[in-house]
Amino acid sequence: EAGRGGDGEASTTPAIRESSGGFSGMVSVKATGAREGEAATTQNGERPVSKSSIIAYYAAGIGVMFLLFSMAGASGFLLEQEEMGALERLLTANVGMTWLLAGSWLFFALIGMAQLTIMFVFAALVFDLELFTPNHLVGCAVMIAITALAGAAFAMILATLARSRAQLAGMSTIIILIMS
């Protein structure tokens, strides 16, 4: 086998052998931290992890999971509207299916944006998440909007696949947990 030593272990080539200052070989690479002045590794070779980055990681992960569950629950509203006959009445009142679905999608997305905003502000106030800087606020606002719009669309797709609210709850729980 190419690239293997006589004992079956992968042999290291000069291009990927690590030296004290980074990688040596045909191309010199020096690893640095993402923040200015931050060292890439500590004395014992581990990457430093800040408390704020851990908080941001968990806030984002939990925020998206809670968003998906709340959007799935909110999209059950469409199934209830169908059972009560309200969708049929709306469609006969010259409200097209496009406007009806777009309005529901936008409403669910606004609820999701509010939910994620509250979660991140709470994380910033209670857990010292770095949020109140211009770059973080803009990035967070863009990601909140995109994530909420995508979560609302995903939940509406799940609602169209389900025939009842109970079926939607079971199906969405399994799919969201698998995705998470």
Rosetta blueprint (number, residue, H / E / L):
1 E L
2 A L
3 G L
4 R E
5 G L
6 G L
7 D L
8 G L
9 E L
10 A E
11 S L
12 T L
13 T L
14 P L
15 A L
16 I L
17 R L
18 E E
19 S E
20 S L
21 G L
22 G E
23 F E
24 S L
25 G L
26 M L
27 V L
28 S L
29 V E
30 K L
31 A L
32 T L
33 G L
34 A L
35 R L
36 E L
37 G L
38 E L
39 A L
40 A L
41 T L
42 T L
43 Q L
44 N L
45 G L
46 E L
47 R L
48 P L
49 V L
50 S L
51 K H
52 S H
53 S H
54 I H
55 I H
56 A H
57 Y H
58 Y H
59 A H
60 A H
61 G H
62 I H
63 G H
64 V H
65 M H
66 F H
67 L H
68 L H
69 F H
70 S H
71 M H
72 A H
73 G H
74 A H
75 S H
76 G H
77 F H
78 L H
79 L H
80 E H
81 Q H
82 E H
83 E H
84 M H
85 G L
86 A H
87 L H
88 E H
89 R H
90 L H
91 L H
92 T H
93 A L
94 N L
95 V L
96 G L
97 M H
98 T H
99 W H
100 L H
101 L H
102 A H
103 G H
104 S H
105 W H
106 L H
107 F H
108 F H
109 A H
110 L H
111 I H
112 G H
113 M H
114 A H
115 Q H
116 L H
117 T H
118 I H
119 M H
120 F H
121 V H
122 F H
123 A H
124 A H
125 L H
126 V H
127 F H
128 D L
129 L L
130 E L
131 L L
132 F L
133 T L
134 P H
135 N H
136 H H
137 L H
138 V H
139 G H
140 C H
141 A H
142 V H
143 M H
144 I H
145 A H
146 I H
147 T H
148 A H
149 L H
150 A H
151 G H
152 A H
153 A H
154 F H
155 A H
156 M H
157 I H
158 L H
159 A H
160 T H
161 L H
162 A L
163 R L
164 S L
165 R H
166 A H
167 Q H
168 L H
169 A H
170 G H
171 M H
172 S H
173 T H
174 I H
175 I H
176 I H
177 L H
178 I H
179 M H
180 S L
